[in-house]
């Protein structure tokens, strides 16, 4: 019990340290952007000397860099991220509706990816070398190779324009999110299929599987045991999927004209709305760090003797196999 508690605290502590480092890098975006930080904060307004002086005083740009960072970090703890240059409103209030759309989209895509990817991966592993396995492998190959924008445009043309089963653009209803979620899930589910299939093939060829078959244990119980032992690889890859989904929303939201974080981030970069860019980047960092920590903790609790995989490397996650108790 003490070992588990120590691991959980250590993993959460590492995440907090990582978030502090990332917050420093994110705050530095204001100063890494070309030009005078005050001019960047002016946005599209005319940069008069009076306005620049007012901006510097408002954002404490005349203070040392570390003092400014401490002020920004203190505001972040109070959920005060300043004012959007473009909208003239509180950043958190301005971003909230866009974040709600993106979270719904990512949640739906993650659900599709996990359900479809796990199911197809299990079927492919259980039917190795058959036509069914070959068909699923071909789909996984296409899914990992096809560009996201091409998949989105194809779905729009066939299902929205030709068959008129879904709305083409906009948001507000469940149906508006289905096609974008399928577009996001297409490549992600292909990754889960490949990783699940490979992990299960390793378990199928083990001694305990042969022993369970000899004892005439039901196929469902055998599959559940195999999934439990393969869980470190599968769970880690699923956690990485969430980070990949958030990174893919910019393109998908643009194709389907969804008012989400991806669209807002792209427009904020164009208009140099630095406070909004900083806030969105921090949201992404928090989600990815917490997801990484929770996945590692869950894997450890399910199988303490499993080799823990760093969730920052998808290639390693796909190659690692869980040890059995």
C-alpha positions as CSV (number, residue, x, y, z in Angstrom):
1,X,0.0,0.0,0.0
2,X,2.8,2.4,0.9
3,X,4.5,1.6,-2.4
4,X,1.4,2.5,-4.4
5,X,0.9,5.7,-2.5
6,X,4.5,6.7,-3.0
7,X,4.2,6.0,-6.7
8,X,1.0,8.0,-7.0
9,X,2.5,11.0,-5.1
10,X,5.7,10.8,-7.1
11,X,3.9,10.7,-10.4
12,X,1.6,13.6,-9.5
13,X,4.7,15.6,-8.2
14,X,6.4,15.0,-11.6
15,X,3.3,16.3,-13.3
16,X,3.2,19.5,-11.2
17,X,6.9,20.1,-11.9
18,X,6.3,19.6,-15.7
19,X,3.4,22.0,-15.5
20,X,5.5,24.7,-13.9
21,X,8.1,24.3,-16.6
22,X,5.5,24.4,-19.3
23,X,3.8,27.5,-17.8
24,X,7.1,29.3,-17.9
25,X,7.5,28.4,-21.6
26,X,3.9,29.4,-22.4
27,X,4.3,32.8,-20.6
28,X,7.4,33.4,-22.6
29,X,5.3,33.3,-25.8
30,X,4.6,36.9,-25.3
31,X,8.3,37.8,-25.4
32,X,9.3,35.2,-28.0
33,X,6.9,36.6,-30.5
34,X,8.6,39.0,-33.0
35,X,8.4,42.6,-32.2
36,X,7.7,44.7,-29.0
37,X,5.5,42.8,-26.5
38,X,3.5,45.9,-26.0
39,X,2.8,46.2,-29.7
40,X,1.8,42.5,-29.8
41,X,-0.8,43.2,-27.1
42,X,-2.1,46.2,-29.0
43,X,-3.4,43.8,-31.6
44,X,-5.1,45.5,-34.6
45,X,-5.4,48.9,-32.9
46,X,-3.3,51.8,-34.0
47,X,-0.1,51.7,-31.8
48,X,0.2,55.3,-30.6
49,X,2.9,56.2,-28.0
50,X,0.1,56.8,-25.4
51,X,-1.5,53.5,-26.0
52,X,1.8,51.6,-25.9
53,X,2.6,53.3,-22.5
54,X,-0.8,52.4,-21.2
55,X,-0.4,48.8,-22.3
56,X,3.0,48.5,-20.6
57,X,1.6,49.9,-17.4
58,X,-1.5,47.7,-17.6
59,X,0.5,44.5,-18.1
60,X,3.5,45.4,-16.0
61,X,5.9,45.1,-19.0
62,X,8.3,47.6,-17.4
63,X,9.0,45.1,-14.5
64,X,11.6,42.3,-14.6
65,X,10.7,39.2,-16.6
66,X,10.5,36.9,-13.6
67,X,8.3,39.4,-11.7
68,X,5.9,39.5,-14.6
69,X,5.9,35.7,-14.7
70,X,5.1,35.5,-11.0
71,X,2.2,37.9,-11.5
72,X,0.8,35.9,-14.4
73,X,1.2,32.6,-12.5
74,X,-0.6,34.1,-9.5
75,X,-3.4,35.2,-11.8
76,X,-3.5,31.7,-13.3
77,X,-4.1,30.2,-9.9
78,X,-7.1,32.6,-9.5
79,X,-8.3,31.8,-13.1
80,X,-7.5,35.3,-14.1
81,X,-5.7,35.2,-17.5
82,X,-6.2,38.8,-18.5
83,X,-8.3,40.3,-21.2
84,X,-8.6,39.1,-24.8
85,X,-7.1,41.7,-27.2
86,X,-9.5,40.8,-30.0
87,X,-12.7,40.4,-28.0
88,X,-12.1,42.8,-25.2
89,X,-13.5,40.3,-22.7
90,X,-12.1,38.2,-19.9
91,X,-10.0,35.4,-21.4
92,X,-11.5,32.6,-19.5
93,X,-15.1,33.8,-20.2
94,X,-14.3,34.3,-23.9
95,X,-12.7,30.9,-24.3
96,X,-15.3,28.8,-22.3
97,X,-17.9,28.3,-25.2
98,X,-15.1,27.3,-27.6
99,X,-13.7,24.9,-25.0
100,X,-17.1,23.3,-24.5
101,X,-17.4,22.5,-28.2
102,X,-13.9,21.0,-28.4
103,X,-14.3,18.9,-25.2
104,X,-17.6,17.5,-26.6
105,X,-15.9,16.7,-29.9
106,X,-12.8,15.1,-28.4
107,X,-14.9,13.1,-25.9
108,X,-17.1,11.7,-28.7
109,X,-14.1,11.0,-30.9
110,X,-12.3,9.2,-28.0
111,X,-15.4,7.1,-27.4
112,X,-15.6,6.1,-31.0
113,X,-11.8,5.4,-31.2
114,X,-11.6,3.2,-28.1
115,X,-14.8,1.2,-28.8
116,X,-14.0,0.6,-32.5
117,X,-10.2,0.2,-32.1
118,X,-10.4,-2.2,-29.2
119,X,-13.1,-4.3,-30.8
120,X,-11.3,-4.6,-34.1
121,X,-7.9,-5.2,-32.5
122,X,-9.3,-8.1,-30.5
123,X,-11.0,-9.6,-33.5
124,X,-7.9,-9.3,-35.6
125,X,-5.7,-10.9,-32.9
126,X,-8.2,-13.8,-32.3
127,X,-8.4,-14.4,-36.1
128,X,-4.7,-14.1,-37.0
129,X,-3.9,-15.0,-40.6
130,X,-7.6,-15.1,-41.7
131,X,-9.4,-12.9,-44.2
132,X,-11.0,-11.0,-41.3
133,X,-7.5,-10.2,-39.9
134,X,-6.3,-9.1,-43.3
135,X,-9.3,-6.8,-43.8
136,X,-8.8,-5.1,-40.4
137,X,-5.1,-4.7,-41.1
138,X,-5.8,-3.0,-44.4
139,X,-8.2,-0.6,-42.7
140,X,-5.6,0.2,-40.0
141,X,-3.0,0.9,-42.7
142,X,-5.4,3.2,-44.6
143,X,-6.4,4.9,-41.3
144,X,-2.8,5.7,-40.3
145,X,-1.9,6.8,-43.8
146,X,-4.9,8.9,-45.0
147,X,-4.6,12.7,-44.3
148,X,-7.2,14.0,-41.9
149,X,-8.4,16.8,-44.2
150,X,-9.0,14.2,-47.0
151,X,-11.1,12.0,-44.7
152,X,-13.1,15.0,-43.5
153,X,-13.8,16.3,-47.0
154,X,-14.8,12.8,-48.2
155,X,-17.2,12.4,-45.3
156,X,-18.7,15.8,-46.0
157,X,-19.2,15.1,-49.7
158,X,-20.7,11.6,-49.3
159,X,-22.7,11.7,-46.0
160,X,-23.6,15.4,-45.8
161,X,-23.8,16.7,-49.4
162,X,-24.9,13.6,-51.4
163,X,-26.9,11.6,-48.8
164,X,-27.8,14.6,-46.6
165,X,-27.6,12.5,-43.5
166,X,-25.7,15.1,-41.5
167,X,-25.5,18.9,-41.5
168,X,-22.5,20.2,-43.5
169,X,-21.4,23.0,-41.2
170,X,-22.1,24.7,-37.9
171,X,-22.6,23.5,-34.4
172,X,-25.2,23.3,-31.6
173,X,-26.5,19.8,-31.9
174,X,-25.3,16.2,-31.6
175,X,-25.5,15.6,-35.3
176,X,-23.1,18.5,-36.0
177,X,-20.4,16.7,-34.1
178,X,-20.8,13.2,-35.5
179,X,-18.8,13.7,-38.8
180,X,-16.0,15.7,-37.2
181,X,-15.7,13.1,-34.4
182,X,-15.6,10.2,-37.0
183,X,-12.9,12.2,-38.9
184,X,-10.8,12.5,-35.7
185,X,-11.4,8.9,-34.7
186,X,-10.5,7.5,-38.1
187,X,-6.7,7.7,-37.7
188,X,-6.8,7.3,-33.9
189,X,-8.8,4.1,-34.0
190,X,-6.4,2.7,-36.6
191,X,-3.5,3.2,-34.1
192,X,-5.4,1.5,-31.3
193,X,-6.2,-1.4,-33.6
194,X,-2.5,-2.0,-34.4
195,X,-1.4,-1.7,-30.7
196,X,-4.2,-3.8,-29.3
197,X,-3.6,-6.5,-31.9
198,X,0.1,-6.7,-31.3
199,X,-0.4,-6.7,-27.5
200,X,-3.0,-9.5,-27.6
201,X,-0.9,-11.6,-30.0
202,X,1.9,-11.6,-27.4
203,X,-0.6,-12.8,-24.7
204,X,-2.2,-15.4,-27.0
205,X,1.2,-17.1,-27.5
206,X,1.9,-17.4,-23.7
207,X,1.9,-20.5,-21.5
208,X,-1.0,-19.3,-19.3
209,X,-3.3,-19.0,-22.4
210,X,-2.5,-22.6,-23.3
211,X,-3.1,-23.7,-19.7
212,X,-6.5,-21.9,-19.6
213,X,-7.5,-23.5,-22.9
214,X,-6.5,-26.9,-21.6
215,X,-8.7,-26.3,-18.5
216,X,-11.7,-25.6,-20.9
217,X,-12.1,-22.1,-19.5
218,X,-14.6,-20.1,-21.5
219,X,-13.1,-18.0,-24.4
220,X,-14.5,-14.8,-22.8
221,X,-12.7,-15.4,-19.5
222,X,-9.5,-16.1,-21.5
223,X,-9.8,-12.9,-23.5
224,X,-10.4,-10.9,-20.3
225,X,-7.3,-12.3,-18.7
226,X,-5.3,-11.5,-21.8
227,X,-6.7,-8.0,-21.9
228,X,-5.7,-7.5,-18.3
229,X,-2.1,-8.5,-18.9
230,X,-2.0,-6.4,-22.1
231,X,-3.5,-3.4,-20.3
232,X,-0.3,-1.4,-19.8
233,X,0.3,-1.1,-23.5
234,X,-3.4,-0.5,-24.4
235,X,-4.1,2.0,-21.6
236,X,-0.9,3.9,-22.3
237,X,-1.7,4.2,-26.0
238,X,-5.3,5.3,-25.2
239,X,-3.9,8.1,-23.0
240,X,-1.6,9.2,-25.8
241,X,-4.7,9.2,-28.1
242,X,-6.2,12.0,-26.1
243,X,-3.2,14.3,-26.7
244,X,-3.2,13.4,-30.4
245,X,-7.0,14.2,-30.6
246,X,-6.5,17.7,-29.1
247,X,-3.6,18.3,-31.6
248,X,-5.8,17.3,-34.5
249,X,-8.8,19.6,-33.7
250,X,-7.4,22.6,-35.5
251,X,-7.7,21.1,-38.9
252,X,-11.0,19.3,-38.3
253,X,-12.7,22.3,-36.8
254,X,-11.6,24.4,-39.7
255,X,-13.0,21.9,-42.2
256,X,-16.4,21.6,-40.5
257,X,-16.6,25.3,-39.4
258,X,-16.8,24.3,-35.7
259,X,-16.3,27.1,-33.2
260,X,-13.9,25.2,-31.0
261,X,-10.5,25.7,-29.4
262,X,-8.6,24.8,-32.6
263,X,-10.4,27.4,-34.7
264,X,-10.0,30.0,-31.9
265,X,-6.3,29.2,-31.5
266,X,-5.7,29.6,-35.2
267,X,-7.5,33.0,-35.4
268,X,-5.8,34.2,-32.2
269,X,-2.4,33.5,-33.6
270,X,-3.3,35.4,-36.7
271,X,-4.5,38.4,-34.7
272,X,-1.7,38.1,-32.2
273,X,-4.2,37.7,-29.3
274,X,-1.4,36.6,-27.0
275,X,-3.4,36.2,-23.7
276,X,-5.9,33.8,-25.5
277,X,-3.0,31.8,-27.1
278,X,-1.3,31.5,-23.7
279,X,-4.6,30.3,-22.1
280,X,-5.3,27.7,-24.7
281,X,-1.8,26.4,-24.6
282,X,-2.0,26.1,-20.8
283,X,-5.3,24.2,-21.1
284,X,-3.7,21.7,-23.5
285,X,-0.6,21.3,-21.2
286,X,-2.8,20.7,-18.1
287,X,-4.9,18.1,-20.0
288,X,-2.0,16.2,-21.4
289,X,0.0,16.2,-18.2
290,X,-3.0,15.0,-16.1
291,X,-3.9,12.4,-18.6
292,X,-0.4,11.1,-18.7
293,X,-0.3,10.9,-14.9
294,X,-3.7,9.2,-14.6
295,X,-2.8,6.6,-17.2
296,X,0.5,5.8,-15.5
297,X,-1.3,5.5,-12.1
298,X,-4.1,3.3,-13.5
299,X,-1.5,1.0,-15.2
300,X,0.4,0.7,-12.0
301,X,-2.7,-0.1,-9.9
302,X,-3.9,-2.7,-12.4
303,X,-0.4,-4.4,-12.7
304,X,2.2,-3.0,-10.3
305,X,4.9,-5.3,-11.9
306,X,4.2,-4.0,-15.4
307,X,7.0,-2.0,-17.1
308,X,5.7,1.6,-17.0
309,X,5.9,3.4,-20.3
310,X,6.6,7.0,-20.7
311,X,3.4,8.5,-22.1
312,X,5.5,11.0,-24.1
313,X,6.6,8.4,-26.7
314,X,4.0,6.7,-28.8
315,X,6.5,4.5,-30.6
316,X,7.7,3.0,-27.3
317,X,4.2,2.5,-26.1
318,X,3.4,0.5,-29.1
319,X,6.4,-1.8,-28.6
320,X,6.1,-2.4,-24.9
321,X,4.5,-5.6,-23.5
322,X,3.0,-6.0,-20.0
323,X,4.6,-8.4,-17.6
324,X,2.3,-10.9,-16.0
325,X,2.0,-11.4,-12.3
